[in-house]
Amino acid sequence: MVKENKHEAAKEVLTAQQRRSLQASDFGLPQERQFPMPDAKHVRAAESYFRYASDRKKPELAHRILMKAQKYGVDVESPEILDWSKKY
C-alpha cells in the first residue's frame, strides 16, 4: 500500500460543479468560497496552500483547517497553522 503525502492531496481537484455544490461551511474561507475542505484530502491540500492566504485571513483559515482536520482525522503538525489559529 502506498502512503499518501501532502503533495498528492493537492492533486485532488474539484470540478466547478462539485465546488458549487459545496456548502459554505465546507470552505476554509466561507465568505470567499476559498480553500474547499469537503474531505481529508482537501484538508491536507488547504494545509499545503495555507501560506498563500493573506495575513488578515490566516487566523480564520487556520482555525477552520484545525476544525476540519479533527472531523476527518487529519493530523496537522504545521507550527505556522497552530500559531495562527491562536489569533482567531
Contact map, one row per residue, 1 for C-alpha under 8 A:
1110000000000000000000000000000000000000000000000000000000000000000000000000000000000000
1111000000000000000000000000000000000000000000000000000000000000000000000000000000000000
1111100000000000000000000000000000000000000000000000000000000000000000000000000000000000
0111110110000000000000000000000000000000000000000000000000000000000000000000000000000000
0011111110000000000000000000000000000000000000000000000000000000000000000000000000000000
0001111111000000000000000000000000000000000110010000000000000000000000000000000000000000
0000111111100000000000000000000000000000000010010000000000000000000000000000000000000000
0001111111110000000000000000000000000000000000000000000000000000000000000000000000000000
0001111111110000000000000000000000000000110110000000000000000000000000000000000000000000
0000011111111000000000000000000000000000110110010000000000000000000000000000000000000000
0000001111111000000000000000000000000000000000000000000000000000000000000000000000000000
0000000111111100000000000000000000000000110000000000000000000000000000000000000000000000
0000000001111110000000000000000000000000000000000000000000000000000000000000000000000000
0000000000011111111000000000000000000000000000000000000000000000000000000000000000000000
0000000000001111111000000000000000000000000000000000000000000000000000000000000000000000
0000000000000111111100000000000000000000000000000000000000000000000000000000000000000000
0000000000000111111110000000000000000000000000000000000000000000000000000000000000000000
0000000000000111111111000000000000000000000000000000000000000000000000000000000000000000
0000000000000111111111000000000000010000000000000000000000000000000000000000000000000000
0000000000000001111111000000000000000000000000000000000000000000000000000000000000000000
0000000000000000111111100000000000000000000000000000000000000000000000000000000000000000
0000000000000000011111110100000000000100000000000000000000000000000000000000000000000000
0000000000000000000011111110000000000000000000000000000000000000000000000000000000000000
0000000000000000000001111110011010000000000000000000000000000000000000000000000000000000
0000000000000000000000111111010000000000000000000000000000000000000000000000000000000000
0000000000000000000001111111010000011100000000000000000000000000000000000000000000000000
0000000000000000000000111111110011111100000000000000000000000000000000000000000000000000
0000000000000000000000001111110011111000000001000000000000011101100000000000000000000000
0000000000000000000000000011111111100000000000000000000010011000000000000000000000000000
0000000000000000000000011111111111000000000000000000000000000000000000000000000000000000
0000000000000000000000010000111111000000000000000000000000000000000000000000000000000000
0000000000000000000000000000111111000000000000000000000000000000000000000000000000000000
0000000000000000000000010011111111110000000000000000000000000000000000000000000000000000
0000000000000000000000000011111111110000000000000000000000000000000000000000000000000000
0000000000000000000000000011100011111000000001000000000000000000000000000000000000000000
0000000000000000001000000111000011111100011001000000000000000000000000000000000000000000
0000000000000000000000000111000000111111111001000000000000000000000100000000000000000000
0000000000000000000001000110000000011111011000000000000000000000000000000000000000000000
0000000000000000000000000000000000001111111000000000000000000000000000010000000000000000
0000000000000000000000000000000000001111111100000000000000000000000110011100000000000000
0000000011010000000000000000000000001011111110000000000000000000000000000000000000000000
0000000011010000000000000000000000011111111111000000000000000000000000000000000000000000
0000000000000000000000000000000000011111111111100000000000000000100110000100000000000000
0000010011000000000000000000000000000001111111110000000000000000000000000100000000000000
0000011011000000000000000000000000000000111111111000000000000000000000000000000000000000
0000000000000000000000000001000000111000011111111100000000000000100000000000000000000000
0000000000000000000000000000000000000000001111111100000000000000100000000001000010000000
0000011001000000000000000000000000000000000111111110000000000000000000000000000000000000
0000000000000000000000000000000000000000000011111111100000000000000000000000000000000000
0000000000000000000000000000000000000000000001111111100001001100000000000000000010000000
0000000000000000000000000000000000000000000000011111110000000000000000000000000000000000
0000000000000000000000000000000000000000000000001111110000000000000000000000000000000000
0000000000000000000000000000000000000000000000001111111011000000000000000000000000000000
0000000000000000000000000000000000000000000000000011111111000000000000000000000000000000
0000000000000000000000000000000000000000000000000000111111100000000000000000000000000000
0000000000000000000000000000000000000000000000000000011111100000000000000000000000000000
0000000000000000000000000000100000000000000000000000111111111000000000000000000000000000
0000000000000000000000000000000000000000000000000100111111111100000000000000000000011000
0000000000000000000000000000000000000000000000000000001111111110000000000000000000011111
0000000000000000000000000001100000000000000000000000000011111111000000000000000000001001
0000000000000000000000000001100000000000000000000100000011111111100000000000000000001000
0000000000000000000000000001000000000000000000000100000001111111110000000000000011011000
0000000000000000000000000000000000000000000000000000000000111111111000000000000000011101
0000000000000000000000000001000000000000000000000000000000011111111100000000000000000000
0000000000000000000000000001000000000000001001100000000000001111111110000000000000000000
0000000000000000000000000000000000000000000000000000000000000111111111000001000000001000
0000000000000000000000000000000000000000000000000000000000000011111111100000000000000000
0000000000000000000000000000000000001001001000000000000000000001111111110000000000000000
0000000000000000000000000000000000000001001000000000000000000000111111111111000000000000
0000000000000000000000000000000000000000000000000000000000000000011111111110000000000000
0000000000000000000000000000000000000000000000000000000000000000001111111100000000000000
0000000000000000000000000000000000000011000000000000000000000000000111111100000000000000
0000000000000000000000000000000000000001000000000000000000000000000011111110000000000000
0000000000000000000000000000000000000001001100000000000000000000000011111111000000000000
0000000000000000000000000000000000000000000000000000000000000000000011001111100000000000
0000000000000000000000000000000000000000000000100000000000000000010010000111110011000000
0000000000000000000000000000000000000000000000000000000000000000000000000011111001000000
0000000000000000000000000000000000000000000000000000000000000000000000000001111111000000
0000000000000000000000000000000000000000000000000000000000000000000000000000111111100000
0000000000000000000000000000000000000000000000000000000000000000000000000000011111110000
0000000000000000000000000000000000000000000000100100000000000100000000000001011111111000
0000000000000000000000000000000000000000000000000000000000000100000000000001111111111100
0000000000000000000000000000000000000000000000000000000000000000000000000000001111111110
0000000000000000000000000000000000000000000000000000000001100110000000000000000111111111
0000000000000000000000000000000000000000000000000000000001111110010000000000000011111111
0000000000000000000000000000000000000000000000000000000000100010000000000000000001111111
0000000000000000000000000000000000000000000000000000000000100000000000000000000000111111
0000000000000000000000000000000000000000000000000000000000110010000000000000000000011111
